[in-house]
């Protein structure tokens, strides 16, 4: 089960990794291949991945790369999962340490925007993958959709917790808030990455606060000073 499927207190990934034994040589090679594959997928899309291209990038034989993944489809799914793991570490885990309610919800969105600002030159696999596989049934589409639903589920729970603790009005439609917040990220990607409009991240932050204030209970927590 993905960590995004639970909002229980979670130890920071770094702490968890500290107790793990060092990777064996085969694991190190697989991790290096996956890192290169993630870089390629971020710029060329999941469909741009192939065993042959990765073998050339890694200066390995095709059979050597194939031994670690078995098929192009397995490689694509592994890249999706690796992207999701990194997304958790950069966006979800830091935010989950914040108190329930608006502090946590604001942290999730702030971390998400920060990641988008980094991805302006590389792209978001969640978004580019949706364009590539929206009408192509199969295991790759299923894996991608599962990861996106997992993240949306985490946001939905954060919104519902904000309602429960009284930061958002009791009559707030959590799914509507989720729709609006997710829409901000899609608009941010479009304006920042495609149109290269300066200040897109700030506009997204302002728009998020307008959403929060629309649904907030009177006297709910103001945004933390940045």
C-alpha positions in Angstrom: 0.0 0.0 0.0 1.3 3.4 -0.9 2.2 5.8 2.0 -0.2 8.3 0.4 -3.1 6.0 1.3 -2.7 6.8 5.0 -2.4 10.0 6.9 -1.0 8.4 10.0 2.2 9.8 11.4 5.0 8.5 9.2 8.7 8.5 9.8 10.7 10.6 7.4 12.0 8.6 4.4 15.6 9.5 5.2 15.2 8.0 8.7 13.8 4.8 7.2 16.5 4.5 4.7 19.2 5.0 7.3 18.5 1.6 8.8 18.6 -0.2 5.5 21.6 -2.3 4.5 23.6 -1.0 1.5 22.3 -1.9 -1.9 23.9 -4.9 -3.5 25.6 -4.4 -6.9 22.6 -5.7 -8.9 20.3 -3.4 -6.9 22.7 -0.4 -7.4 22.7 -1.1 -11.2 18.9 -1.3 -11.3 18.6 1.9 -9.3 21.0 3.7 -11.7 19.0 2.4 -14.7 15.8 3.5 -13.1 17.2 7.0 -12.4 18.3 7.4 -16.0 14.9 6.1 -17.2 13.1 8.6 -15.0 15.1 11.4 -16.5 14.3 10.2 -20.1 10.6 9.8 -19.3 10.4 13.3 -17.8 11.6 14.9 -21.0 10.5 12.4 -23.7 7.5 10.8 -22.0 6.8 7.2 -21.0 6.4 6.3 -24.6 9.9 7.6 -25.2 11.4 4.8 -23.0 12.9 1.8 -24.6 15.4 -0.9 -23.5 17.6 0.1 -26.4 17.7 3.8 -25.6 18.5 3.0 -21.9 21.2 0.6 -22.9 22.9 3.3 -24.9 22.5 5.9 -22.1 23.9 3.5 -19.5 26.5 2.1 -21.9 25.2 -1.4 -21.2 24.0 -4.2 -23.5 20.3 -4.5 -24.2 20.3 -7.9 -22.5 21.9 -6.3 -19.4 19.1 -3.8 -19.1 16.5 -6.4 -20.0 17.7 -8.6 -17.1 16.6 -5.9 -14.6 13.2 -5.2 -16.0 12.1 -7.9 -18.4 10.0 -5.8 -20.7 9.4 -2.2 -21.8 6.1 -2.3 -20.0 7.7 -3.3 -16.8 10.2 -0.6 -17.2 7.5 2.0 -17.7 5.6 0.8 -14.6 8.8 0.9 -12.6 9.4 4.5 -13.7 5.9 5.5 -12.6 6.4 3.9 -9.2 9.8 5.6 -8.8 8.3 9.0 -9.7 5.5 8.4 -7.2 8.0 7.5 -4.4 10.0 10.7 -5.0 6.8 12.7 -5.1 5.9 11.2 -1.7 9.3 12.2 -0.3 9.2 15.8 -1.6 5.5 16.6 -1.2 3.7 14.3 1.1 6.1 13.3 3.9 7.1 16.9 4.8 3.5 18.1 4.8 2.2 15.2 7.0 4.4 16.4 9.9 2.2 19.6 10.0 -0.8 19.8 12.3 -4.1 18.5 10.9 -6.3 21.0 9.2 -5.2 24.0 7.2 -1.5 23.9 8.2 -1.3 20.4 6.6 -3.4 21.3 3.6 -1.4 24.4 2.9 1.9 22.5 3.2 0.7 19.9 0.7 -0.1 22.5 -1.8 3.0 24.6 -1.1 5.2 21.5 -1.6 3.3 20.6 -4.8 3.9 24.1 -6.2 7.5 23.9 -5.3 7.9 20.6 -7.1 6.1 22.1 -10.2 8.6 25.0 -10.2 11.4 22.4 -10.4 9.7 20.4 -13.1 9.2 23.4 -15.4 12.2 22.1 -17.5 11.5 18.4 -17.1 7.8 17.8 -16.9 5.4 16.0 -14.6 4.9 12.3 -15.4 1.4 12.4 -13.8 0.3 15.0 -16.3 2.3 13.9 -19.4 1.5 10.3 -18.7 -2.2 11.1 -18.6 -2.0 12.7 -22.0 -0.1 9.6 -23.4 -2.3 6.9 -21.9 -5.8 8.5 -21.4 -7.3 6.3 -24.1 -4.9 3.4 -24.0 -6.1 0.7 -21.6 -3.5 -1.6 -20.1 -1.1 -2.2 -17.1 0.8 1.1 -17.6 -2.3 3.2 -17.6 -3.6 1.3 -14.6 -0.4 1.9 -12.7 -0.4 5.6 -13.5 -4.1 6.0 -12.6 -3.5 4.2 -9.3 -0.7 6.6 -8.4 -2.7 9.7 -9.3 -5.8 8.4 -7.3 -3.5 7.7 -4.4 -2.3 11.3 -4.3 -5.8 12.7 -4.8 -6.9 10.5 -1.9 -4.3 12.0 0.3 -5.5 15.5 -0.6 -9.1 14.5 -0.1 -8.3 13.2 3.4 -6.4 16.4 4.2 -9.4 18.5 3.1 -11.8 16.4 5.2 -9.6 16.7 8.2 -9.6 20.5 7.8 -13.4 20.2 7.9 -13.4 17.9 11.0 -11.1 20.2 13.0 -13.2 23.2 12.1 -10.9 25.1 9.8 -13.2 24.7 6.8 -17.0 25.0 7.0 -19.0 21.9 7.9 -20.9 22.1 4.6 -17.8 22.1 2.5 -17.8 19.7 -0.4 -14.4 18.1 -0.1 -14.5 16.7 -3.7 -15.2 20.2 -5.0 -12.3 21.6 -3.1 -10.1 18.8 -4.5 -11.3 19.5 -8.0 -10.5 23.2 -7.7 -7.0 22.7 -6.1 -6.0 20.0 -8.7 -7.2 22.4 -11.4 -4.8 25.0 -10.1 -1.9 22.7 -10.6 -2.9 21.8 -14.1 -3.2 25.5 -15.0 0.1 26.2 -13.3 1.8 23.5 -15.4 0.3 24.9 -18.6 1.3 28.5 -17.9 4.7 27.8 -16.4 5.9 25.0 -18.6 4.1 25.6 -22.0 3.5 29.3 -22.1 6.5 30.2 -19.8 4.5 32.9 -18.1 6.4 34.6 -15.3 4.8 34.6 -11.9 2.6 31.6 -12.5 3.6 30.0 -9.2 2.6 33.1 -7.3 -0.7 33.2 -9.1 -1.4 29.6 -8.1 -0.6 30.3 -4.5 -2.9 33.4 -4.5 -5.7 31.3 -6.1 -5.3 28.6 -3.5 -5.7 31.1 -0.7 -8.8 32.4 -2.4 -10.2 28.8 -2.4 -9.3 28.4 1.3 -10.9 31.7 2.3 -14.1 30.9 0.4 -14.6 27.6 2.4 -12.9 28.7 5.6 -14.8 29.0 8.9 -14.7 32.6 10.3 -11.5 32.9 12.4 -9.8 30.0 10.8 -6.0 30.0 10.7 -4.4 32.6 8.5 -1.6 31.5 6.2 1.7 31.1 7.8 4.2 33.9 7.0 6.6 33.0 4.2 
